[in-house]
Every structure is written in C-alpha cells, then in structure tokens.
Amino acid sequence: MPQQEICIEIKPIKLGVKNDCVKVAGGTKKCIESGCNKNARDKTGKCKAHGGGKRCIESGCDKSAQGKTDKCITHGGGERCVEPGCNKSTQSKNDKCIAHGGGKRCVEPGCDKSTRGKTNKCITHGGGKRCKQAGCDKGAIDKTNKCVAHGGGKRCNEPGCDNSAISKYDKCIAHGGGKRCIEHGCDNGAQRGTDKCIIHGGGNRCNEPGCDKSARGKNDKCIAHGGGNRCNEPGCDKSAQDKTYKCKAHGGGKRCVEPGCDKGARGKTDKCRAHGGGERCPNCIDWIDSRSGSPAYDGYCATCFKQIFPDDKRSKKVYRHTKEIMVRNHINTNFEGFVHDKPLYTGNCDCTHRRRIDHRKLIGNTFLAIETDEFGHRSYDKTDEEIRYDDLYMIHSGKWIFIRFNPDNNVSKTDIRDKLNKLIETIEECIDRIEREENTNLVEIVKLFC
C-alpha cells in the first residue's frame, strides 16, 4: 500500500494582524498559542487548556465543559461516579471516582491509593510532584512546589498565621478551620474520621490495655507508652518536643526568653516557671513573686488557697503538712512578735513589690527574717534571689538579717528536732546582737543546713 503524503500549509504570522490557524491536511487545526501543539476546539483557535471549545456555564467559571454537558468537572460536568450517593467525577475509562477505586492505582504491594501525576505511585510512596525544600521528599501541594510543612498549599487567612488551611476552609484548625468537635461548648477541631477532638476521645487511641489517651505520630501508642517522636540523645527514650528531636531535659521545645536561662518555657507562655511562665495563681498573678497555680487547688497556689479558703478540707491538709507551718509553730512557742507569710508593704511610696517573708520581726531599725528554704531552694534561680533581696531593701532601707533554714535532709541528715533547736538558738543570738547594735552590715545572710 503506497504511503500517503501529508501536506502542511504554513503562513507567516504578522503582529497586529488576525492570523489563520495552522492547518493540517484533513482540516485539523492546531492551537494558535505560541509553543502549543494541541488541537484547537470547535471554531476557536485554541485548545481546551488555552480557552478553546465549550466553556462551563457557571457564573465566573472559565473552565472547559466536559463531554456532552455544559459544565466543568468541578461544577458537575462529565461522567459521574456510579457509587450510590456519590457525585464525584469518574476517572480514566472506568465508572468510579478516585475515592471509590477509579483511575490508576499505586503499584506498591498492598497499597490501593490513587497514583499522582504521570507516576505510577501515590503521594505516600513517592508519586506526584515533590517538595523543593532541600532534604524533603514529601509531596508538593496543589500548584505549589512545597509540602504543607514548608508552606505549600492554601494557608490560613488569619493575620500573622502561616499554618495550612483545612480542606474547603480558609483557616487552620487553631482558627476554626475544618470539622469541629460535637461536644457541647467545645470548639476544638475534630480528629480524622471522628466527630470529636482529642480531649473528648477523637482520633486514634493508644492500644495499651486500659489506656484511652491519644495515639501519637504513625504508631498506635500515646506519648507515655512510647508513641510519637523520641529524644535522639543516647540512652534517652523521653518524648521529643514540638519539631525538635530532643526532650525538654536535653534542650527540646520552646525555651525561656529570660537572658542566660535555658529552662523550658511552660504552657503557652515564653518563660520558665521560675521566671513567671506557665499557669499562675490568679490571686498572686500580678505580684512580683507570683507562684504557679495547681489543679489540686483549683488553679491557686497552695499558700493563697489556704488563706482564701481556710475552711476548705484541702486547706487543713496543707496546714498539717507544710514544713513552713511547723517552723512557724516552733518560732511562736519560743518568741513573740513575729509576722508570718504576709506581703511586706511600705506607706512611703506606691511600690508594686509584694514580697513575702516566711517569718519576720522588726527590732529597732533591723528586720530579722527567717526563710524556710525547703530542699535549700536548689531549684531557685540565683539571679531572682538577688533581685528579691534588692526589692526588700527598697521597701525597708534599714538593716536586714536573713536566716535561711533548710528543714529537709537533702544537704544535712541531721534530725529535724535538732535542726529546729539550732534554729531557735540562732534566732536568740541574732536578737542579742541586734539589741546590742553589733550588726554593722546592711544585709547579713545566715545559712542553716543549706
């Protein structure tokens, strides 16, 4: 059979002049867009991608109408999935959508997910466009060249928020995007295929017997049972914090912003507990020496709780077991005039200081102060302790004698009764020195068992 000769007619294109389409023998027209070799549709001079052919009739939509319909795929045009109740578009030459098995499937053994792009694998197994961030092999989202973690896909429209927007919403989960928890009064995001948030039982749960906490990461266990990322320090199996690979003890997670402090920041604050971070007691939150609140005392610190609610049974428990109270009772048995655990104010200025002293007594122009330093206050910040002395001196510019008393056995194994007797003996010596005006320094610090 003789080979058929194809004749192509090419006309020069002139700028500013309406040009004819490139014609191929047989009447086929090519798209007039520069560099495009696709067939032109109908009487237009362009292919579907460049606006040729019948367009979707939905207002504001310029996509191509599919098949014999007058709408694009998004607005319901073309063949639809045959699964009952599903109105999504069919894929390739079968009669189902991607979710119901339509289109090409991933070639990885045991995987039935849809292939992406021109590859034969799903996103999880490396198919489709990948993130361009150096060292990242995750799938790029939509028309971006990055994965969700590196800024790809639609972002939350809240000012200053760079988190990923959820599905059809324009906000991230934190700002109200996605499905919400159905529990009354809860506005948290529902987890995965459930209708509840993590707190109310949504998402995957830990598979350890008797544990109903949320499973973390790609395994089926909670943090306490080994789920989620672990610390990469040799010999450490604690949970890694946030996007770091270390636990709090080894420097992971958010750190305190105070200069020279490398402790972990608490809760939603940017400071450690010593510098005022974490949940604070609502009664002393504005005080310079505010304490952390405790769930055991309804968010109050133990000291404020027992003063505000003295008749509560929890206050009586605090009273019986606080070592500070034991020291107070011993002081009251042997001396008169000591003030216990009260803020120190001055009437000479509008100071904001509300520093508390465990036990104090003004003798002449000298304050004798006894501080019960449980475990020697080893965990306290030394800089804060120095600031505390400065604040107290601003309130009372006379002389000070501080007795720092450690009732615990972490430093000295001396019996508590012998320690209390030594404390009483030291207080008597200090009172004698003050009355004889032998204390010449502005500030003296006496440490007992610290």
ZAMARGU-4260 file (C-alpha; in steps of 0.2 Angstrom, whole numbers, plus 5000, padded with zeros to 4 digits):
<rodrens>
0) 5000/5000/5000 | 5008/5017/4995 | 5012/5029/5009 | 5001/5044/5010 | 5009/5060/5008
5) 5004/5074/5021 | 5005/5092/5015 | 5006/5106/5028 | 5002/5124/5024 | 5012/5136/5035
10) 5008/5155/5033 | 5020/5168/5041 | 5012/5177/5057 | 5011/5196/5057 | 5010/5206/5073
15) 4994/5216/5074 | 4985/5206/5061 | 4972/5192/5063 | 4981/5176/5059 | 4974/5160/5052
20) 4977/5144/5062 | 4990/5132/5057 | 4981/5119/5046 | 4985/5100/5044 | 4979/5091/5028
25) 4961/5084/5033 | 4955/5100/5041 | 4963/5098/5058 | 4968/5114/5067 | 4981/5117/5080
30) 4981/5129/5094 | 4987/5147/5090 | 4995/5149/5107 | 5014/5150/5105 | 5023/5134/5108
35) 5007/5124/5110 | 5004/5109/5098 | 4987/5103/5104 | 4971/5103/5093 | 4960/5118/5093
40) 4942/5116/5098 | 4927/5120/5088 | 4928/5137/5079 | 4940/5144/5091 | 4958/5144/5088
45) 4963/5137/5104 | 4964/5121/5114 | 4954/5117/5129 | 4969/5122/5141 | 4970/5139/5132
50) 4951/5143/5132 | 4945/5134/5117 | 4930/5124/5115 | 4914/5125/5125 | 4916/5133/5142
55) 4907/5130/5159 | 4891/5140/5161 | 4893/5143/5179 | 4895/5161/5183 | 4913/5166/5185
60) 4920/5149/5179 | 4930/5149/5163 | 4935/5130/5164 | 4931/5118/5149 | 4914/5110/5149
65) 4915/5091/5149 | 4908/5079/5137 | 4890/5082/5132 | 4887/5093/5147 | 4888/5111/5149
70) 4898/5111/5165 | 4916/5108/5170 | 4921/5093/5182 | 4920/5104/5197 | 4903/5110/5194
75) 4896/5093/5190 | 4900/5091/5171 | 4906/5075/5163 | 4903/5057/5169 | 4899/5054/5187
80) 4904/5040/5199 | 4892/5026/5199 | 4893/5023/5218 | 4876/5027/5227 | 4876/5044/5234
85) 4892/5049/5226 | 4893/5064/5213 | 4911/5065/5210 | 4919/5064/5193 | 4924/5047/5186
90) 4942/5044/5182 | 4950/5037/5166 | 4940/5024/5157 | 4931/5017/5172 | 4915/5022/5181
95) 4921/5027/5198 | 4929/5042/5206 | 4947/5041/5214 | 4939/5038/5232 | 4929/5023/5226
100) 4944/5015/5216 | 4943/5024/5200 | 4959/5029/5190 | 4976/5021/5191 | 4981/5014/5207
105) 4998/5014/5216 | 5010/4999/5211 | 5017/4997/5229 | 5012/4980/5236 | 4997/4981/5247
110) 4993/4999/5243 | 4977/5004/5234 | 4979/5023/5234 | 4977/5033/5218 | 4993/5037/5208
115) 4998/5055/5206 | 5003/5065/5191 | 5012/5054/5177 | 5020/5042/5190 | 5013/5025/5195
120) 5014/5028/5214 | 5003/5038/5227 | 5010/5053/5236 | 5015/5042/5251 | 5026/5031/5241
125) 5034/5045/5231 | 5022/5049/5217 | 5017/5066/5210 | 5027/5082/5212 | 5039/5083/5227
130) 5043/5097/5239 | 5058/5108/5233 | 5064/5111/5250 | 5082/5104/5252 | 5081/5087/5260
135) 5062/5085/5260 | 5054/5071/5250 | 5036/5075/5254 | 5023/5078/5241 | 5021/5096/5235
140) 5003/5103/5237 | 4992/5109/5223 | 5001/5121/5211 | 5015/5125/5224 | 5032/5117/5224
145) 5032/5114/5243 | 5024/5102/5255 | 5012/5108/5269 | 5026/5109/5282 | 5036/5120/5271
150) 5022/5132/5266 | 5014/5123/5252 | 4995/5123/5249 | 4982/5135/5254 | 4987/5145/5270
155) 4976/5151/5285 | 4970/5169/5282 | 4971/5175/5300 | 4984/5189/5301 | 5001/5183/5306
160) 4996/5164/5304 | 5006/5153/5292 | 4998/5136/5296 | 4989/5126/5282 | 4971/5130/5279
165) 4960/5115/5281 | 4951/5107/5265 | 4937/5119/5259 | 4940/5132/5273 | 4952/5147/5273
170) 4958/5144/5291 | 4969/5132/5300 | 4962/5121/5314 | 4968/5133/5328 | 4957/5147/5320
175) 4942/5137/5316 | 4945/5128/5300 | 4939/5110/5297 | 4926/5100/5306 | 4923/5104/5325
180) 4921/5093/5340 | 4902/5089/5343 | 4904/5090/5362 | 4894/5104/5369 | 4904/5120/5372
185) 4919/5113/5363 | 4927/5122/5348 | 4942/5111/5346 | 4945/5103/5329 | 4938/5085/5326
190) 4951/5072/5323 | 4952/5062/5307 | 4937/5051/5304 | 4929/5055/5321 | 4917/5069/5326
195) 4927/5073/5342 | 4943/5082/5347 | 4957/5073/5355 | 4952/5078/5373 | 4934/5071/5370
200) 4940/5054/5363 | 4943/5059/5344 | 4956/5052/5333 | 4967/5036/5336 | 4968/5030/5354
205) 4983/5021/5362 | 4982/5002/5361 | 4989/4999/5378 | 4976/4989/5389 | 4966/5002/5400
210) 4974/5017/5391 | 4962/5029/5382 | 4975/5043/5378 | 4978/5049/5360 | 4990/5039/5349
215) 5004/5050/5343 | 5013/5050/5326 | 5012/5035/5315 | 5011/5022/5328 | 4997/5016/5339
220) 5003/5022/5356 | 5002/5038/5367 | 5017/5048/5372 | 5018/5039/5389 | 5019/5022/5381
225) 5032/5026/5368 | 5021/5035/5354 | 5027/5050/5344 | 5045/5056/5341 | 5058/5051/5354
230) 5073/5061/5360 | 5088/5057/5350 | 5100/5059/5365 | 5109/5042/5368 | 5100/5032/5381
235) 5085/5044/5382 | 5068/5037/5377 | 5058/5053/5383 | 5046/5061/5371 | 5054/5074/5358
240) 5046/5091/5360 | 5037/5100/5345 | 5048/5099/5329 | 5064/5096/5338 | 5072/5079/5341
245) 5075/5082/5359 | 5066/5081/5376 | 5064/5096/5387 | 5078/5090/5398 | 5090/5089/5383
250) 5085/5106/5376 | 5070/5102/5366 | 5054/5113/5364 | 5052/5131/5367 | 5065/5139/5379
255) 5063/5153/5392 | 5067/5170/5384 | 5075/5177/5400 | 5093/5181/5397 | 5105/5167/5402
260) 5091/5155/5406 | 5090/5138/5396 | 5075/5131/5405 | 5059/5125/5396 | 5045/5138/5393
265) 5029/5132/5401 | 5012/5131/5393 | 5008/5145/5381 | 5020/5157/5389 | 5038/5161/5384
270) 5046/5159/5401 | 5050/5145/5413 | 5041/5143/5429 | 5055/5152/5439 | 5053/5167/5428
275) 5034/5168/5428 | 5029/5156/5415 | 5015/5143/5415 | 4998/5144/5423 | 5000/5156/5438
280) 4989/5158/5453 | 4975/5170/5450 | 4977/5178/5467 | 4995/5182/5466 | 4997/5183/5447
285) 5001/5202/5447 | 5014/5200/5462 | 5032/5201/5458 | 5034/5184/5467 | 5019/5176/5460
290) 5018/5157/5461 | 5012/5143/5449 | 4994/5138/5451 | 4990/5119/5454 | 4975/5109/5448
295) 4974/5102/5466 | 4969/5119/5472 | 4958/5124/5458 | 4972/5134/5450 | 4978/5143/5465
300) 4995/5141/5473 | 4994/5131/5490 | 4998/5147/5500 | 4985/5158/5493 | 4972/5144/5493
305) 4974/5141/5512 | 4972/5160/5515 | 4957/5162/5504 | 4948/5146/5508 | 4953/5142/5526
310) 4938/5131/5529 | 4941/5120/5514 | 4947/5102/5519 | 4961/5104/5507 | 4967/5120/5517
315) 4968/5109/5533 | 4978/5096/5524 | 4990/5110/5518 | 4991/5117/5536 | 4996/5100/5543
320) 5009/5095/5531 | 5018/5111/5527 | 5035/5112/5534 | 5034/5131/5535 | 5020/5129/5547
325) 5030/5118/5558 | 5044/5131/5559 | 5031/5144/5562 | 5024/5135/5577 | 5041/5132/5584
330) 5045/5150/5582 | 5029/5156/5591 | 5032/5144/5605 | 5049/5152/5609 | 5046/5170/5603
335) 5033/5184/5602 | 5030/5197/5589 | 5035/5188/5573 | 5024/5191/5557 | 5021/5175/5546
340) 5019/5174/5527 | 5012/5192/5524 | 5016/5203/5510 | 5028/5217/5515 | 5022/5235/5511
345) 5028/5252/5514 | 5017/5268/5516 | 5030/5280/5509 | 5028/5276/5491 | 5016/5267/5478
350) 5028/5252/5476 | 5022/5237/5467 | 5033/5225/5477 | 5023/5212/5487 | 5037/5201/5493
355) 5033/5189/5506 | 5044/5184/5520 | 5040/5167/5529 | 5043/5174/5547 | 5049/5192/5551
360) 5051/5204/5566 | 5056/5222/5566 | 5069/5225/5580 | 5074/5244/5581 | 5079/5248/5563
365) 5084/5229/5559 | 5072/5217/5551 | 5076/5199/5557 | 5069/5187/5543 | 5068/5168/5544
370) 5065/5159/5527 | 5061/5141/5527 | 5070/5135/5511 | 5063/5118/5508 | 5077/5107/5500
375) 5088/5123/5501 | 5079/5131/5486 | 5092/5122/5475 | 5080/5124/5460 | 5078/5143/5463
380) 5086/5155/5451 | 5100/5164/5459 | 5098/5180/5450 | 5080/5180/5455 | 5085/5178/5473
385) 5097/5193/5472 | 5083/5203/5464 | 5072/5198/5479 | 5085/5205/5492 | 5086/5221/5482
390) 5067/5223/5482 | 5066/5220/5500 | 5079/5233/5504 | 5070/5246/5493 | 5055/5243/5505
395) 5065/5244/5521 | 5081/5253/5519 | 5087/5249/5536 | 5097/5234/5541 | 5092/5216/5537
400) 5097/5199/5544 | 5091/5184/5534 | 5092/5166/5542 | 5090/5153/5528 | 5084/5137/5536
405) 5083/5121/5526 | 5072/5108/5536 | 5075/5094/5523 | 5089/5081/5523 | 5095/5083/5505
410) 5110/5093/5512 | 5111/5088/5530 | 5105/5071/5538 | 5103/5080/5555 | 5086/5076/5564
415) 5073/5089/5561 | 5071/5091/5580 | 5089/5095/5582 | 5088/5107/5567 | 5073/5117/5575
420) 5083/5118/5591 | 5098/5125/5581 | 5086/5137/5573 | 5080/5144/5590 | 5097/5146/5596
425) 5102/5156/5581 | 5087/5167/5582 | 5092/5171/5600 | 5110/5175/5595 | 5104/5187/5581
430) 5091/5196/5593 | 5105/5199/5606 | 5117/5206/5593 | 5103/5217/5586 | 5099/5224/5603
435) 5117/5227/5607 | 5119/5235/5589 | 5133/5223/5584 | 5126/5220/5567 | 5135/5233/5557
440) 5132/5227/5539 | 5116/5232/5530 | 5112/5214/5524 | 5118/5198/5533 | 5113/5181/5527
445) 5115/5166/5539 | 5113/5149/5531 | 5107/5134/5542 | 5109/5116/5534 | 5108/5124/5516
</rodrens>
